[in-house]
């Protein structure tokens, strides 16, 4: 699918693919996807956090592809922290360093789709 008319970018969060979850990004000329293994028992809110993190990256002037990679990597790290500590909610304050480009989040790979 192409981006919505009048909208330059469309981010789809919480996309399932087998035992993985991730996101897809549609721009006028590109389609990107990124996935990681699904966590069991993590709190809700990952998609909303991803959308906010993506917007933050774009407002910093980062390219769409790089913003997708950084934001999904950050949310993956936050979810991993929630899973590790068996948190009942996303530890956004405690794990906010992952939202920074040099915050220590493992960099996941963004794939271009034809």
Residue, then its C-alpha position, 0 to 999 in steps of 0.5 A: x500500500x502507498x501512503x495515504x493521500x496528503x500524508x507523507x508518511x504512515x507508520x503502522x505499529x504492532x504488526x505481527x509476523x509469525x512469532x515476531x512483532x514490529x512496525x511498517x513505515x510507508x512513505x511516498x517512495x519507500x516501504x520499510x519494515x522492522x521486526x523483533x521477537x515477541x515478548x510474553x507478558x509485557x505491558x500494553x503501550x508499546x505501539x503508542x510509545x513507538x509512535x511517540x518515539x518515531x515522531x520525536x526522531x523525525x522532529x530532530x531531523x532524522x530520516x524516516x528509515x533511521x527514525x524507524x530503526x531508532x524508535x523500534x530499537x528503543x521500544x524493544x529495549x524498554x520492553x526487554x527491561x519491562x520483561x526483565x523486571x516483570x514490571x506491570x507497566x512500561x518503565x518509561x522513566x527508568x528506561x528513558x535513556x534508550x530513547x536517545x540515539x546513544x542510549x544503549x539500545x541494541x540497533x535492530x535492522x530496518x528492511x526495505x521492501x520493494 
